[in-house]
Structures are given as structure tokens and as C-alpha cells.
Amino acid sequence: SVDSNSWNWDRDTNQRKMIQAAAISGAKYIEIFSNSPMWWMCDNHSPAGSITGRDNLQLWNQQNHAYYLASVIKYYKNQWNISFDSVDPFNEPSSMWWKYYDHKQEGCHIDRENQSKIIR
């Protein structure tokens, strides 16, 4: 669900603690990035890619992906006073190797046209 009330903000406490430690120790640049849209936003419900290596983000979830990232950024600022210097909404989106049966890493091909629609 896109509703942030359904999210478990304690799920990645170790990751959050690392970001907090980096900020406290004076990190000059903190970036938030997404390896893949959330599993429920993907056509095949796999954040590791599509069957063909083509777009896996459901067209009706393009804006939800942007909303999700913006919500996380806002929550981190409001709850833990962590600001991000940049946002990378995609991880190697032009790569065609994101096939869920080949990789054990999250990733998602997103055509340039769809990338543009998401970041508007």
C-alpha cells in the first residue's frame, strides 16, 4: 500500500543507524537511492527484475514510486532530522540484465520515457 501508515519504520533499524552515524560523524553528502520499486509495484511482484529484462514497474505505480521515495525522505527528516542531499530513484535503469531468475539482487529496468514520467 502507498499509505505510509501501513509501513513498518522499524524494519531497517540497522540501515537507519548507519545513516545517523554517518551524519553525526560529519558525512558531507548523504544520498537516498532505490534499487527497485517496492515489490508490490512491480508487474511480477519481484524487485529483482522482470522476466525479459524490460520495464517491471507497473505503469499505474509510476507516481506511487515517486510518492514512496518522497514520503521516506520526509519521514527521515521529521523523525530523525536526517536530510538527503540527493535522490537517485533508479539503480542502473537502462540495464537489461535485471531478470528475476538470473539475479539475487534488486534492480529494475525502466525505459527513459518512463523515467521522465516518474521524476516530473
N, C-alpha and C positions, 0 to 999 in steps of 0.2 A: 504494500500500500504506500502511496505517496504521502499519506498523512504522517507527519513526524511524531504524533502521539503514539504510534504503533512501534516506533523504533526503540531498540534497546541500546541506550547510550553508554552502558557499562560493558558492552560486549568486547570492545577493543581497548581495555584499560592500559595494557602494556604499550600499545601504539601511542595512545594519548600521553602517557607518562614520558615517552621518548621525545615527543614534540615539546612537552612542557620543559623537560630538562634542556633541550636544545635552545629554547627561547630564554630560559633563565641563564644559561651559560654564555649568552650573547650571540647566538646564531644571527647572522646578518640577513639571511634570506630563508624564508620558510614557504614551501610550495605544497599545495594540495593537488593530488592527481588521481585520476580514475583509471585503473587497469581495464575495467569493463563496466558497462551499466550493470545495475543490480540484476540478479538472475531472473527476477520476475518481469523485467523489462525486455528480456531477450526472446526472440522468436522461439528458440528451442529450450528456453529456461536454463541455458548453460552459459556462465560467464567466461568459459574457455574458448568460445568461438562458435561459428556456425558449421554446418556440415560441409559447405562448399568453400568456406573462407571469405565469403561475401558478407554484406551487412547482416548483423544479427539483432540490432536494436529495432524493436517494433516501431513502425512509423508513428503510431499513436502515443508512444512513450518518449519521443524526442524531447518534448518540452518538460516531461517529467524528469528526465535525466538532468537537465539544466536546473530544474527546481530542487532536485535532490542535492546536487552539489552546493547550490546557494544556501539551502537550509542547513547543511553541515557546517558551512563557513560561518553562518550567522550564529549557530548554536555554540560553536567553539569560542567565538568572540564573547558572547553573552555569558556563558557558563564558566569559561576558564581563562578569559582575557587573552586568547591566542588569536593573532591576526596572521593571515596568509598574505604573502607578497605577490603571489601569482597563482593562477588556476590552470591546470592542464586537464581539460575534460576528457582527453582520449590518450591511449597509450599505443603508439605506432599504428594509427588507424588506417593508413594506406597499405599496410602489410596484408598479404593474402594468406599467411600461414596460420592464422587463428582458426584452427579447425578443432572442434572439441574432442575428437577421437585421437588427435596427434599430440596434444599438449596437456600438461598438467599445470599450466599457468594461465591466469586470467588474461584475456585480451579480446579485442573486438574490432574487426574491420568496419570502418564507416566511410562511405564514399564522400568525396569532397562536397558535393552538393548537400548531402545530409549534415555534414559537419557544420556547414554555413548556417543551415536552418536551426541547429541546436544552439549555436553560440550567439545568435542575434539577440 
